[in-house]
Amino acid sequence: MLAPSALSFVFAAPLMAFAVYRRVRGSFGRQPIRTRRMTARVAIFAVLIGLMMLSGLQDIRLAEGALGGVLAGGALAALLGLRLTRFELGGDGADCYVPNPWMGGALTALLVGRLAWRFLMLAPAMAGGAAATQSPGPGNSPLTMAIVGLTVGYYLVYYAGILLHHRRHKRAFQAA
């Protein structure tokens, strides 16, 4: 019989794998600009950052790690990610963007690698036993929070930047 924490991991692992698959798929090739979806993503990422900052109520080092990661991710998106993104018109005349695959791939690999490391370190505790109540969760590390913050901050600024570019492009097209 599995411990409740191990059982929750068994159910969460496929969901996490699907999220990684979606993230990797969105990092390669031409992507249509869907303003409603991107606006929703920006809002979700903003709420997620707020929730991550609440980790400071548990341990201020977690909030510091998250904030540092969010700021670094936002700067990375603004200074590098958006500059390496190509914007073009699709075959149907719709606005599209082509993200730099190295940026998305590196962020995804960093996040997945850190989470896999944390889960491997916590696997004995998740299998049950007396250590299960004493061990920290997978996010209870300032470094993990910094890497999650880096990813969330990057994509918040990245999608907001794409939306701004799209708005400017539409205005210029309507003015011409």
N, C-alpha and C positions, 0 to 999 in steps of 0.2 A: 504494500500500500504506500502510495506517495504522500509526502507531506503537502499541506495546502499550498505552501509557497512553490513547491516543485510542480504541483498540478497547475497552478496559475501560469507558470512558465511554459508548460506544455501547450496551453491554450494561446498564450501570447506569442509564442515563437512563429507560428504561421502568419499571424497578423503583422508581426515585425518583418518577416520575409517579404510579404506582399508590399509593405510600405517601402522597403528598400528597392524592390523591383520597379515600383512606380517612380521612385526618385531617379534611378539609373535610366529608365526609359525616357524620362523627361530631360535628361542631360545630353542626349544625343539627337542629332538631326533637326530638321526644320519643325518648329512648334508654332501652331497658330496662336495669335494673341486673342485670348478670350477674356474680355475685360471683367465680366462678372465673376468668373472663377478666380482671376488674379486678385480682384478686390477682396473677395472672400478669404483668399489665402493670406493676404496682408493683414486682414482683421484677425484671423486665427493665429497668425504668428505673433501679433501684438498681444493678444490675450495670453498666449503661451509664455511670452517673455514676462508678463505680469505674474503669472503663476510660478515661473521659475524664481522670480525675485522673492516670492513668499517663502522660499526655502531658507531665506535669511532669518526667519522666525525660529527655525530649528537650529541653524548654525550659520553665523554671519559669513564664514569662509565659503559656504556654498553660494550665497548670493554674490559675493565678490567674484567668484569664479564665473558665475553666469553672466554678470555684468561685464566683466573683462572680455569674455567670449563674444557677447552680443556686440560690443563696441568694435572689437577686432573684425568680426564678420561683416558688420556694416561698412567699415572702412575698406575691407577687401572687395566687397561688392561694388562700392562706389568708385574706387580707384583702379580696380583691375577687371572685375567681372563684367561690368557693363561696357567697358572699353573693348573687351575681347569678344563681345556679342555682336553678331552681324544681324542687321535688320534688312528684310527684303519683302517683296510682294510675292504671294503664292500664285499658283496657276489660276486660281479663281479671282485674283485681284485683292485677296484679303492680306492684311498685314501679318507677317510672320517674323520670328526671330530664330536665330541659330545660336544656341548657347555654346560656349567653349567647353568641349567635353572634358578637358583636363581639370578645369575648376570644379565642375560638378562631380567628376569621378574622384578627385582628391578629397573633397569634403565628405563624400559618402564613404570612401574607404577609411578615412580618419574616424568618422563617427561609428561605423560598424566595427572597426578594429578595437576601438576603446570599449564599446559595449560588450563585445565578445570577451575581451580581457577581463572586464569586471564580472561577467557571468561565470567565466571559468574560475576566477578566484573565489566566487561565492557558491560554486556548485556543491561543495561538501556541506555547507550550511543549508542549502536549498533541499538537499536530499533528506533532511530531517535530523533529529538529534538535538542535543542540548545547545549546540552552537547556533542553531537557527534563530533563537530569540535574541542572541547577543550581536549578531553580525549586522552591519549596515546594509541597506538596500543598494541596488545597482546604481542609483543616482547620488548616493551619499558620499561623493568625492568631489572636491573643488575642481580637479582636473576634468572629471567627467562632465560636470556642469559647465566648465569653460568650453569644452568641445561641443556639447549640445548647444550652448549659447552661440558659439561661432557659426554653427550650421543654421540655426534659427535666425540670427541677426543677418547673416549673408542673404538668405532667401527673402527676408522681409524687405531689405533695401533693394535687392535685385528685382523683385516683382514690382515694387513701387517705382523703380527706375524705368522698367519696361512700360508700365502704364503711363508715366510722364512722357516718354519718347513717343508712344502711340498717340497720345493726345496732341502733342506738337505736330506730329506727322499729319494727323487728320485736319488740323487747323490750316497747315500750309497747303494741303491738297485742296481744301475748300476755298481758300483765298485765291488759288491759281485758276 
